[in-house]
């Protein structure tokens, strides 16, 4: 599924967006999970800094 979303971003105006993936630790279990989203290039640093 990730390949499909990345491939669709390469067509047209997708060069202004990036797919970002962040590893998040659960406070209850201590297990790690991955949170991914597609954001504009200007908002990448803001996305990583928010909790």
Secondary structure, 3 states (H helix, E strand, C coil): CHHHHHHHHCCCCHHHEEEEEEEEECCCCCCEEEEEEEEEHHHHHHHHHCC
